[in-house]
Amino acid sequence: MHFVTTKRPDFTLFCMSPSERFALGLDERQVVSFFVRGAAGDWQVARRWNSAQYSHTTFMAALRQRDEPADPLELLRLLPPELPAL
């Protein structure tokens, strides 16, 4: 899987999957947000975590050899179980 980087206000990094079913954002506070598309096509936060505890690059690297699933929420299972949500 690869990512397409784009701009989004309030994020230092914002990238989405080629299908645009999910996206990752990193803000100035170093909080990672995992977004999924809502029914209206808007981005909705499915999960947030502190990048100091699990970086966005580590998460993205774990996805590089995977195919994009039909349900992007399946990818959240790859996060460490002890990772607290924000």
GROMACS elastic network, one bead per residue, 0.5 to 0.9 nm:
[ bonds ]
;  ai    aj funct       b0    kb
    1    17     6  0.76137   500
    1    18     6  0.83086   500
    1    60     6  0.88053   500
    1    63     6  0.60634   500
    1    65     6  0.62013   500
    1    66     6  0.56441   500
    1    67     6  0.56246   500
    1    68     6  0.62288   500
    2    16     6  0.86379   500
    2    17     6  0.66068   500
    2    18     6  0.71508   500
    2    60     6  0.84379   500
    2    63     6  0.79827   500
    2    64     6  0.62892   500
    2    65     6  0.89610   500
    3    15     6  0.59129   500
    3    16     6  0.54235   500
    3    18     6  0.63050   500
    3    23     6  0.84717   500
    3    60     6  0.84703   500
    4    14     6  0.85192   500
    4    15     6  0.52441   500
    4    16     6  0.52972   500
    4    17     6  0.62383   500
    4    18     6  0.64078   500
    4    20     6  0.88554   500
    5    13     6  0.74533   500
    5    14     6  0.58898   500
    5    16     6  0.65253   500
    5    17     6  0.89997   500
    6    13     6  0.77333   500
    6    14     6  0.57232   500
    6    15     6  0.57392   500
    6    16     6  0.78048   500
    7    11     6  0.76013   500
    7    12     6  0.81489   500
    7    13     6  0.72300   500
    7    14     6  0.60023   500
    7    15     6  0.80250   500
    8    11     6  0.59017   500
    8    12     6  0.81613   500
    8    13     6  0.79298   500
    8    14     6  0.62961   500
    8    25     6  0.85554   500
    9    12     6  0.82778   500
   10    26     6  0.87373   500
   10    27     6  0.62337   500
   10    28     6  0.75858   500
   11    14     6  0.62055   500
   11    25     6  0.61103   500
   11    26     6  0.55026   500
   11    28     6  0.66769   500
   12    25     6  0.76196   500
   12    26     6  0.58006   500
   12    27     6  0.53626   500
   12    28     6  0.62659   500
   12    30     6  0.89928   500
   13    24     6  0.79093   500
   13    25     6  0.55311   500
   13    26     6  0.51009   500
   13    27     6  0.69816   500
   14    23     6  0.70886   500
   14    24     6  0.57508   500
   14    26     6  0.64968   500
   14    27     6  0.86894   500
   15    22     6  0.87633   500
   15    23     6  0.55155   500
   15    24     6  0.54583   500
   15    25     6  0.65228   500
   16    19     6  0.79542   500
   16    20     6  0.56226   500
   16    21     6  0.76139   500
   16    22     6  0.57788   500
   16    24     6  0.62336   500
   16    25     6  0.86418   500
   16    35     6  0.87760   500
   17    21     6  0.64838   500
   17    22     6  0.58369   500
   17    23     6  0.61384   500
   17    24     6  0.87493   500
   17    68     6  0.78654   500
   18    21     6  0.79398   500
   18    22     6  0.88518   500
   18    68     6  0.88425   500
   19    22     6  0.78644   500
   19    68     6  0.84749   500
   20    23     6  0.69723   500
   20    36     6  0.83672   500
   20    37     6  0.76098   500
   21    35     6  0.83841   500
   21    36     6  0.58011   500
   21    37     6  0.55731   500
   21    70     6  0.83938   500
   21    71     6  0.82056   500
   21    72     6  0.67195   500
   22    34     6  0.72070   500
   22    35     6  0.53739   500
   22    37     6  0.63289   500
   22    43     6  0.81317   500
   22    72     6  0.61827   500
   22    73     6  0.85414   500
   23    33     6  0.81169   500
   23    34     6  0.59281   500
   23    35     6  0.50029   500
   23    36     6  0.65074   500
   23    37     6  0.85577   500
   23    43     6  0.81849   500
   24    32     6  0.68601   500
   24    33     6  0.56238   500
   24    35     6  0.61506   500
   24    56     6  0.76590   500
   24    60     6  0.88469   500
   25    31     6  0.80505   500
   25    32     6  0.56181   500
   25    33     6  0.50532   500
   25    34     6  0.66689   500
   25    35     6  0.78306   500
   25    56     6  0.82888   500
   26    29     6  0.80806   500
   26    30     6  0.59840   500
   26    31     6  0.56421   500
   26    33     6  0.64440   500
   26    51     6  0.81607   500
   26    56     6  0.74686   500
   27    30     6  0.53473   500
   27    31     6  0.55892   500
   27    32     6  0.68264   500
   27    33     6  0.82253   500
   28    31     6  0.73957   500
   29    32     6  0.89786   500
   29    50     6  0.85744   500
   30    49     6  0.88542   500
   30    50     6  0.63560   500
   30    51     6  0.55685   500
   30    52     6  0.74118   500
   30    55     6  0.88604   500
   31    48     6  0.67502   500
   31    49     6  0.57479   500
   31    51     6  0.55595   500
   31    52     6  0.84046   500
   31    86     6  0.85012   500
   32    47     6  0.82856   500
   32    48     6  0.55245   500
   32    49     6  0.53758   500
   32    50     6  0.60956   500
   32    51     6  0.58546   500
   32    54     6  0.87795   500
   32    55     6  0.76310   500
   32    56     6  0.63775   500
   33    45     6  0.64328   500
   33    46     6  0.76150   500
   33    47     6  0.59244   500
   33    49     6  0.67761   500
   33    50     6  0.89640   500
   33    56     6  0.89176   500
   34    44     6  0.83709   500
   34    45     6  0.58387   500
   34    46     6  0.56772   500
   34    47     6  0.52234   500
   34    48     6  0.62298   500
   34    49     6  0.87444   500
   34    76     6  0.85420   500
   35    43     6  0.57913   500
   35    44     6  0.52290   500
   35    46     6  0.54545   500
   35    47     6  0.72484   500
   35    48     6  0.89338   500
   36    42     6  0.82476   500
   36    43     6  0.56936   500
   36    44     6  0.54296   500
   36    45     6  0.65248   500
   36    46     6  0.64482   500
   36    72     6  0.70563   500
   36    73     6  0.77720   500
   37    40     6  0.77872   500
   37    41     6  0.54208   500
   37    42     6  0.55357   500
   37    44     6  0.60741   500
   37    45     6  0.88528   500
   38    41     6  0.51201   500
   38    42     6  0.51921   500
   38    43     6  0.59912   500
   38    44     6  0.59871   500
   39    42     6  0.73170   500
   40    43     6  0.88562   500
   45    48     6  0.73398   500
   46    73     6  0.77576   500
   46    76     6  0.89105   500
   47    76     6  0.80945   500
   47    85     6  0.65346   500
   47    86     6  0.74796   500
   48    84     6  0.86261   500
   48    85     6  0.55383   500
   48    86     6  0.51577   500
   49    52     6  0.87346   500
   49    53     6  0.76566   500
   49    54     6  0.75423   500
   49    55     6  0.88472   500
   49    83     6  0.73580   500
   49    84     6  0.65393   500
   49    85     6  0.50919   500
   49    86     6  0.53191   500
   50    53     6  0.55755   500
   50    54     6  0.66599   500
   50    55     6  0.76030   500
   50    83     6  0.86285   500
   50    84     6  0.81373   500
   50    85     6  0.79972   500
   50    86     6  0.74155   500
   51    56     6  0.63161   500
   52    55     6  0.61096   500
   53    83     6  0.71063   500
   53    84     6  0.86656   500
   54    57     6  0.85222   500
   54    58     6  0.68840   500
   54    59     6  0.74517   500
   54    79     6  0.81219   500
   54    80     6  0.81080   500
   54    83     6  0.75221   500
   55    58     6  0.52627   500
   55    59     6  0.64834   500
   55    60     6  0.87059   500
   56    59     6  0.50890   500
   56    60     6  0.60760   500
   56    61     6  0.85147   500
   57    61     6  0.59385   500
   57    62     6  0.85013   500
   58    61     6  0.51131   500
   58    62     6  0.62805   500
   58    63     6  0.88896   500
   59    62     6  0.51837   500
   59    63     6  0.66980   500
   59    78     6  0.78505   500
   59    79     6  0.74296   500
   60    63     6  0.51707   500
   60    64     6  0.65530   500
   61    64     6  0.52653   500
   61    65     6  0.81908   500
   62    65     6  0.72756   500
   62    66     6  0.79447   500
   62    78     6  0.78998   500
   63    66     6  0.52265   500
   63    67     6  0.78762   500
   63    68     6  0.83440   500
   63    75     6  0.83341   500
   63    78     6  0.88811   500
   64    67     6  0.81971   500
   66    69     6  0.84816   500
   68    71     6  0.83872   500
   68    72     6  0.74102   500
   68    75     6  0.87550   500
   69    72     6  0.57776   500
   69    73     6  0.85795   500
   69    74     6  0.71393   500
   69    75     6  0.77998   500
   70    73     6  0.89506   500
   70    74     6  0.86018   500
   71    74     6  0.59168   500
   71    75     6  0.81753   500
   72    75     6  0.56750   500
   72    76     6  0.78168   500
   73    76     6  0.55445   500
   73    77     6  0.78217   500
   74    77     6  0.58116   500
   74    78     6  0.80252   500
   75    78     6  0.56259   500
   75    79     6  0.77837   500
   76    79     6  0.55588   500
   76    80     6  0.89611   500
   77    80     6  0.78055   500
   77    81     6  0.79739   500
   78    81     6  0.83885   500
   79    82     6  0.84513   500
   79    83     6  0.70325   500
   80    83     6  0.53912   500
   81    84     6  0.81690   500
